[in-house]
């Protein structure tokens, strides 16, 4: 799970359209090397996490996928912080 990855190897994802599944999101993030992707439901709906093997890959994902489109929505990809951001 995402808990097995260090914070610097994770990115926070916001703006995920409701219809987008974690599988679709993983396909979207796989191009930059994502090893694990989760989409949250409930209070965290519309947000998720992508995890990478290295901090460099996580940084590259932020620069290349922030603002990218999926399922009719535009994603916000940002640094991971220990305390989850509000959507």
Phi and psi in radians as a Rosetta constraint file:
Dihedral C 1 N 2 CA 2 C 2 CIRCULARHARMONIC -1.070 0.35
Dihedral N 2 CA 2 C 2 N 3 CIRCULARHARMONIC -0.424 0.35
Dihedral C 2 N 3 CA 3 C 3 CIRCULARHARMONIC -1.144 0.35
Dihedral N 3 CA 3 C 3 N 4 CIRCULARHARMONIC -0.325 0.35
Dihedral C 3 N 4 CA 4 C 4 CIRCULARHARMONIC -1.423 0.35
Dihedral N 4 CA 4 C 4 N 5 CIRCULARHARMONIC -0.107 0.35
Dihedral C 4 N 5 CA 5 C 5 CIRCULARHARMONIC -1.835 0.35
Dihedral N 5 CA 5 C 5 N 6 CIRCULARHARMONIC 2.460 0.35
Dihedral C 5 N 6 CA 6 C 6 CIRCULARHARMONIC -1.206 0.35
Dihedral N 6 CA 6 C 6 N 7 CIRCULARHARMONIC 2.653 0.35
Dihedral C 6 N 7 CA 7 C 7 CIRCULARHARMONIC -0.930 0.35
Dihedral N 7 CA 7 C 7 N 8 CIRCULARHARMONIC -0.667 0.35
Dihedral C 7 N 8 CA 8 C 8 CIRCULARHARMONIC -1.247 0.35
Dihedral N 8 CA 8 C 8 N 9 CIRCULARHARMONIC -0.190 0.35
Dihedral C 8 N 9 CA 9 C 9 CIRCULARHARMONIC -1.783 0.35
Dihedral N 9 CA 9 C 9 N 10 CIRCULARHARMONIC 0.203 0.35
Dihedral C 9 N 10 CA 10 C 10 CIRCULARHARMONIC -2.123 0.35
Dihedral N 10 CA 10 C 10 N 11 CIRCULARHARMONIC 2.650 0.35
Dihedral C 10 N 11 CA 11 C 11 CIRCULARHARMONIC -2.199 0.35
Dihedral N 11 CA 11 C 11 N 12 CIRCULARHARMONIC 2.549 0.35
Dihedral C 11 N 12 CA 12 C 12 CIRCULARHARMONIC -1.536 0.35
Dihedral N 12 CA 12 C 12 N 13 CIRCULARHARMONIC 2.413 0.35
Dihedral C 12 N 13 CA 13 C 13 CIRCULARHARMONIC -2.122 0.35
Dihedral N 13 CA 13 C 13 N 14 CIRCULARHARMONIC 2.243 0.35
Dihedral C 13 N 14 CA 14 C 14 CIRCULARHARMONIC -2.173 0.35
Dihedral N 14 CA 14 C 14 N 15 CIRCULARHARMONIC 2.931 0.35
Dihedral C 14 N 15 CA 15 C 15 CIRCULARHARMONIC 1.317 0.35
Dihedral N 15 CA 15 C 15 N 16 CIRCULARHARMONIC 0.374 0.35
Dihedral C 15 N 16 CA 16 C 16 CIRCULARHARMONIC -1.302 0.35
Dihedral N 16 CA 16 C 16 N 17 CIRCULARHARMONIC 2.108 0.35
Dihedral C 16 N 17 CA 17 C 17 CIRCULARHARMONIC -1.068 0.35
Dihedral N 17 CA 17 C 17 N 18 CIRCULARHARMONIC 2.570 0.35
Dihedral C 17 N 18 CA 18 C 18 CIRCULARHARMONIC -0.949 0.35
Dihedral N 18 CA 18 C 18 N 19 CIRCULARHARMONIC -0.624 0.35
Dihedral C 18 N 19 CA 19 C 19 CIRCULARHARMONIC -1.375 0.35
Dihedral N 19 CA 19 C 19 N 20 CIRCULARHARMONIC -0.200 0.35
Dihedral C 19 N 20 CA 20 C 20 CIRCULARHARMONIC -1.388 0.35
Dihedral N 20 CA 20 C 20 N 21 CIRCULARHARMONIC 2.204 0.35
Dihedral C 20 N 21 CA 21 C 21 CIRCULARHARMONIC -1.586 0.35
Dihedral N 21 CA 21 C 21 N 22 CIRCULARHARMONIC 2.906 0.35
Dihedral C 21 N 22 CA 22 C 22 CIRCULARHARMONIC -1.097 0.35
Dihedral N 22 CA 22 C 22 N 23 CIRCULARHARMONIC -0.529 0.35
Dihedral C 22 N 23 CA 23 C 23 CIRCULARHARMONIC -1.149 0.35
Dihedral N 23 CA 23 C 23 N 24 CIRCULARHARMONIC -0.751 0.35
Dihedral C 23 N 24 CA 24 C 24 CIRCULARHARMONIC -1.143 0.35
Dihedral N 24 CA 24 C 24 N 25 CIRCULARHARMONIC -0.716 0.35
Dihedral C 24 N 25 CA 25 C 25 CIRCULARHARMONIC -1.130 0.35
Dihedral N 25 CA 25 C 25 N 26 CIRCULARHARMONIC -0.673 0.35
Dihedral C 25 N 26 CA 26 C 26 CIRCULARHARMONIC -1.117 0.35
Dihedral N 26 CA 26 C 26 N 27 CIRCULARHARMONIC -0.718 0.35
Dihedral C 26 N 27 CA 27 C 27 CIRCULARHARMONIC -1.019 0.35
Dihedral N 27 CA 27 C 27 N 28 CIRCULARHARMONIC -0.710 0.35
Dihedral C 27 N 28 CA 28 C 28 CIRCULARHARMONIC -1.142 0.35
Dihedral N 28 CA 28 C 28 N 29 CIRCULARHARMONIC -0.667 0.35
Dihedral C 28 N 29 CA 29 C 29 CIRCULARHARMONIC -1.619 0.35
Dihedral N 29 CA 29 C 29 N 30 CIRCULARHARMONIC -0.251 0.35
Dihedral C 29 N 30 CA 30 C 30 CIRCULARHARMONIC -1.074 0.35
Dihedral N 30 CA 30 C 30 N 31 CIRCULARHARMONIC -0.550 0.35
Dihedral C 30 N 31 CA 31 C 31 CIRCULARHARMONIC -1.092 0.35
Dihedral N 31 CA 31 C 31 N 32 CIRCULARHARMONIC -0.405 0.35
Dihedral C 31 N 32 CA 32 C 32 CIRCULARHARMONIC -1.851 0.35
Dihedral N 32 CA 32 C 32 N 33 CIRCULARHARMONIC 0.256 0.35
Dihedral C 32 N 33 CA 33 C 33 CIRCULARHARMONIC 1.637 0.35
Dihedral N 33 CA 33 C 33 N 34 CIRCULARHARMONIC 0.289 0.35
Dihedral C 33 N 34 CA 34 C 34 CIRCULARHARMONIC -1.054 0.35
Dihedral N 34 CA 34 C 34 N 35 CIRCULARHARMONIC 2.352 0.35
Dihedral C 34 N 35 CA 35 C 35 CIRCULARHARMONIC -1.680 0.35
Dihedral N 35 CA 35 C 35 N 36 CIRCULARHARMONIC -0.484 0.35
Dihedral C 35 N 36 CA 36 C 36 CIRCULARHARMONIC -2.638 0.35
Dihedral N 36 CA 36 C 36 N 37 CIRCULARHARMONIC 2.360 0.35
Dihedral C 36 N 37 CA 37 C 37 CIRCULARHARMONIC -2.367 0.35
Dihedral N 37 CA 37 C 37 N 38 CIRCULARHARMONIC 2.421 0.35
Dihedral C 37 N 38 CA 38 C 38 CIRCULARHARMONIC -2.303 0.35
Dihedral N 38 CA 38 C 38 N 39 CIRCULARHARMONIC 2.507 0.35
Dihedral C 38 N 39 CA 39 C 39 CIRCULARHARMONIC -2.032 0.35
Dihedral N 39 CA 39 C 39 N 40 CIRCULARHARMONIC 2.226 0.35
Dihedral C 39 N 40 CA 40 C 40 CIRCULARHARMONIC -1.588 0.35
Dihedral N 40 CA 40 C 40 N 41 CIRCULARHARMONIC 2.619 0.35
Dihedral C 40 N 41 CA 41 C 41 CIRCULARHARMONIC -1.942 0.35
Dihedral N 41 CA 41 C 41 N 42 CIRCULARHARMONIC 3.082 0.35
Dihedral C 41 N 42 CA 42 C 42 CIRCULARHARMONIC 1.204 0.35
Dihedral N 42 CA 42 C 42 N 43 CIRCULARHARMONIC -2.271 0.35
Dihedral C 42 N 43 CA 43 C 43 CIRCULARHARMONIC -1.115 0.35
Dihedral N 43 CA 43 C 43 N 44 CIRCULARHARMONIC -0.480 0.35
Dihedral C 43 N 44 CA 44 C 44 CIRCULARHARMONIC -1.690 0.35
Dihedral N 44 CA 44 C 44 N 45 CIRCULARHARMONIC 0.271 0.35
Dihedral C 44 N 45 CA 45 C 45 CIRCULARHARMONIC -0.951 0.35
Dihedral N 45 CA 45 C 45 N 46 CIRCULARHARMONIC 2.415 0.35
Dihedral C 45 N 46 CA 46 C 46 CIRCULARHARMONIC 1.543 0.35
Dihedral N 46 CA 46 C 46 N 47 CIRCULARHARMONIC -0.011 0.35
Dihedral C 46 N 47 CA 47 C 47 CIRCULARHARMONIC -2.208 0.35
Dihedral N 47 CA 47 C 47 N 48 CIRCULARHARMONIC 2.854 0.35
Dihedral C 47 N 48 CA 48 C 48 CIRCULARHARMONIC -2.921 0.35
Dihedral N 48 CA 48 C 48 N 49 CIRCULARHARMONIC -2.927 0.35
Dihedral C 48 N 49 CA 49 C 49 CIRCULARHARMONIC -2.484 0.35
Dihedral N 49 CA 49 C 49 N 50 CIRCULARHARMONIC 2.539 0.35
Dihedral C 49 N 50 CA 50 C 50 CIRCULARHARMONIC -2.179 0.35
Dihedral N 50 CA 50 C 50 N 51 CIRCULARHARMONIC 2.419 0.35
Dihedral C 50 N 51 CA 51 C 51 CIRCULARHARMONIC -2.072 0.35
Dihedral N 51 CA 51 C 51 N 52 CIRCULARHARMONIC 2.543 0.35
Dihedral C 51 N 52 CA 52 C 52 CIRCULARHARMONIC -2.275 0.35
Dihedral N 52 CA 52 C 52 N 53 CIRCULARHARMONIC 2.847 0.35
Dihedral C 52 N 53 CA 53 C 53 CIRCULARHARMONIC -1.253 0.35
Dihedral N 53 CA 53 C 53 N 54 CIRCULARHARMONIC -0.535 0.35
Dihedral C 53 N 54 CA 54 C 54 CIRCULARHARMONIC -2.340 0.35
Dihedral N 54 CA 54 C 54 N 55 CIRCULARHARMONIC 2.765 0.35
Dihedral C 54 N 55 CA 55 C 55 CIRCULARHARMONIC -1.141 0.35
Dihedral N 55 CA 55 C 55 N 56 CIRCULARHARMONIC -0.552 0.35
Dihedral C 55 N 56 CA 56 C 56 CIRCULARHARMONIC -1.119 0.35
Dihedral N 56 CA 56 C 56 N 57 CIRCULARHARMONIC -0.733 0.35
Dihedral C 56 N 57 CA 57 C 57 CIRCULARHARMONIC -1.120 0.35
Dihedral N 57 CA 57 C 57 N 58 CIRCULARHARMONIC -0.691 0.35
Dihedral C 57 N 58 CA 58 C 58 CIRCULARHARMONIC -1.094 0.35
Dihedral N 58 CA 58 C 58 N 59 CIRCULARHARMONIC -0.763 0.35
Dihedral C 58 N 59 CA 59 C 59 CIRCULARHARMONIC -1.115 0.35
Dihedral N 59 CA 59 C 59 N 60 CIRCULARHARMONIC -0.686 0.35
Dihedral C 59 N 60 CA 60 C 60 CIRCULARHARMONIC -1.150 0.35
Dihedral N 60 CA 60 C 60 N 61 CIRCULARHARMONIC -0.622 0.35
Dihedral C 60 N 61 CA 61 C 61 CIRCULARHARMONIC -1.123 0.35
Dihedral N 61 CA 61 C 61 N 62 CIRCULARHARMONIC -0.692 0.35
Dihedral C 61 N 62 CA 62 C 62 CIRCULARHARMONIC -1.102 0.35
Dihedral N 62 CA 62 C 62 N 63 CIRCULARHARMONIC -0.838 0.35
Dihedral C 62 N 63 CA 63 C 63 CIRCULARHARMONIC -1.214 0.35
Dihedral N 63 CA 63 C 63 N 64 CIRCULARHARMONIC -0.563 0.35
Dihedral C 63 N 64 CA 64 C 64 CIRCULARHARMONIC -1.616 0.35
Dihedral N 64 CA 64 C 64 N 65 CIRCULARHARMONIC -0.461 0.35
Dihedral C 64 N 65 CA 65 C 65 CIRCULARHARMONIC -1.917 0.35
Dihedral N 65 CA 65 C 65 N 66 CIRCULARHARMONIC -0.157 0.35
Dihedral C 65 N 66 CA 66 C 66 CIRCULARHARMONIC -1.118 0.35
Dihedral N 66 CA 66 C 66 N 67 CIRCULARHARMONIC 2.187 0.35
Dihedral C 66 N 67 CA 67 C 67 CIRCULARHARMONIC 1.546 0.35
Dihedral N 67 CA 67 C 67 N 68 CIRCULARHARMONIC -0.057 0.35
Dihedral C 67 N 68 CA 68 C 68 CIRCULARHARMONIC -1.256 0.35
Dihedral N 68 CA 68 C 68 N 69 CIRCULARHARMONIC 2.737 0.35
Dihedral C 68 N 69 CA 69 C 69 CIRCULARHARMONIC -1.845 0.35
Dihedral N 69 CA 69 C 69 N 70 CIRCULARHARMONIC 2.482 0.35
Dihedral C 69 N 70 CA 70 C 70 CIRCULARHARMONIC -2.641 0.35
Dihedral N 70 CA 70 C 70 N 71 CIRCULARHARMONIC 2.341 0.35
Dihedral C 70 N 71 CA 71 C 71 CIRCULARHARMONIC 0.976 0.35
Dihedral N 71 CA 71 C 71 N 72 CIRCULARHARMONIC 0.527 0.35
Dihedral C 71 N 72 CA 72 C 72 CIRCULARHARMONIC 1.477 0.35
Dihedral N 72 CA 72 C 72 N 73 CIRCULARHARMONIC 0.068 0.35
Dihedral C 72 N 73 CA 73 C 73 CIRCULARHARMONIC -2.127 0.35
Dihedral N 73 CA 73 C 73 N 74 CIRCULARHARMONIC 2.835 0.35
Dihedral C 73 N 74 CA 74 C 74 CIRCULARHARMONIC -1.864 0.35
Dihedral N 74 CA 74 C 74 N 75 CIRCULARHARMONIC 2.184 0.35
Dihedral C 74 N 75 CA 75 C 75 CIRCULARHARMONIC -1.450 0.35
Dihedral N 75 CA 75 C 75 N 76 CIRCULARHARMONIC 2.546 0.35
Dihedral C 75 N 76 CA 76 C 76 CIRCULARHARMONIC -1.859 0.35
Dihedral N 76 CA 76 C 76 N 77 CIRCULARHARMONIC 2.116 0.35
Dihedral C 76 N 77 CA 77 C 77 CIRCULARHARMONIC -2.066 0.35
Dihedral N 77 CA 77 C 77 N 78 CIRCULARHARMONIC 2.132 0.35
Dihedral C 77 N 78 CA 78 C 78 CIRCULARHARMONIC -2.453 0.35
Dihedral N 78 CA 78 C 78 N 79 CIRCULARHARMONIC 2.991 0.35
Dihedral C 78 N 79 CA 79 C 79 CIRCULARHARMONIC -1.094 0.35
Dihedral N 79 CA 79 C 79 N 80 CIRCULARHARMONIC 2.587 0.35
Dihedral C 79 N 80 CA 80 C 80 CIRCULARHARMONIC -1.416 0.35
Dihedral N 80 CA 80 C 80 N 81 CIRCULARHARMONIC 2.349 0.35
Dihedral C 80 N 81 CA 81 C 81 CIRCULARHARMONIC -2.125 0.35
Dihedral N 81 CA 81 C 81 N 82 CIRCULARHARMONIC 2.620 0.35
Dihedral C 81 N 82 CA 82 C 82 CIRCULARHARMONIC -0.974 0.35
Dihedral N 82 CA 82 C 82 N 83 CIRCULARHARMONIC -0.660 0.35
Dihedral C 82 N 83 CA 83 C 83 CIRCULARHARMONIC -1.662 0.35
Dihedral N 83 CA 83 C 83 N 84 CIRCULARHARMONIC 2.074 0.35
Dihedral C 83 N 84 CA 84 C 84 CIRCULARHARMONIC -1.041 0.35
Dihedral N 84 CA 84 C 84 N 85 CIRCULARHARMONIC 2.473 0.35
Dihedral C 84 N 85 CA 85 C 85 CIRCULARHARMONIC -1.325 0.35
Dihedral N 85 CA 85 C 85 N 86 CIRCULARHARMONIC 2.737 0.35
Dihedral C 85 N 86 CA 86 C 86 CIRCULARHARMONIC -1.313 0.35
Dihedral N 86 CA 86 C 86 N 87 CIRCULARHARMONIC 2.548 0.35
